[in-house]
Amino acid sequence: MCPQSCRPRPRARRTWLRHALGILVCLGVCGVVVVPVSGVLVPRSAHAQESKTASRQKVLILRTDGAGVADAQRQTVSKELQNQAMRYRQLEIVFAAGDLTEEMFEFECTEPGVECLGKIANKYTAQLVVYSELSKNPSGQLQLNMRVVDVVQGRVAQSTVQPLESPDKPVQAVQRGLVVLLGPVDLPADAVEQIGTLQVVLFGGGVALVYVDDKLVGRTSVTGLKVQVAAGPHTLRVVRAGFKEWTAKITVQPGAVVEQAVQLEQQAVVQDPSVGSGGLPVKPPEPPVYQKAWFWGVMGAGVAAIGVATWLLLRGDAAPKVGAVAVTLDHADAYLDPVFGGGTGK
């Protein structure tokens, strides 16, 4: 039985119940208000992100077609088309995985018309598809035929024909064509990266490692090394085994090509004393006998043997000699011996 003093009073009990009820009410109110609000805010934020992504049109860039030109020329134009298309940051650019012939074969198309290009674009979930074809005009000059197909409306939205000044440098033709098809490049000022080209040529050929600002960018070959770097000042370093390291300060201008010829100086050959003139290892000289371990072992054993022999000799001289003595008695003089009852010599 609990004494009367330890029992809770009715007033204290009611106060405790009111506090507990107040806490429950607060938790309920917070759950009713916070949860719906958070449920509204999160979908809105996600919806805003989706809207931002959905606002960018998806454009499929097909590889350059052309039956009457060399494959190397088509590949050069296709690569430049991809490089220039990536500058359109306001668009979502995707590239076809295979050649146009492979893409058309997948949908059993016989010609790259609007319907066929629309099927290929649907495969990549793109709203626009850019088709390009390399051909020759009646005068024999190469030209780039380009058109963009609006998949949603099912029609050719724009087309253009751009002459190529040089098959190896289709930059200007591709840029002009994309401006006609997709509009001008709209990049933020801080997103534009000025790029230049650095070409390193090694006198005498050979392979050397090339570093730009302590970053390995490649190695030279017979024709040298050509690499794109950001415009501005850089530290160029060329390293090759057996040669002195070559270092220089260079400045790359935007869109320009900086050719740098490098002549490495061969290091002086230091003859390794462990290697002979024929490249064979030289046999090291034999150490003196007294430096060999077995010499001191033999010397120690010899000294010990001499000591033992000396001790044995000295010990033999000090010991009494023991032997047998033979005594004979002449019978003629036996009478003189007292043992035999002899006299005193009379």
Secondary structure, DSSP 8 states (H G I E B T S, - for coil): ---GGGS--HHHHHHHHHHHHHHHHHHHHHHHHHHHHHHHHHHHHHHHHHHHHHTS-EEEE---B-SSS-HHHHHHHHHHHHHHHTT-TTSEEEE-SS-HHHHHHHTT-SS--HHHHHHHHHHTT-SEEEEEEEEE-TTS-EEEEEEEEETTTTEEEEEEEEE-S-TT--HHHHHHHHHHHH-S----GGG---EEEEEEEETT----EEEETTEEEEE-BTTBEEEEEESEEEEEEEE-TTB--EEEEEEE-TT-EEEEEE---B------TTB-TTS-B-------GGGSHHHHHHHHHHHHHHHHHHHHHHHHHHS-----------GGGGGG-GGGT--S--
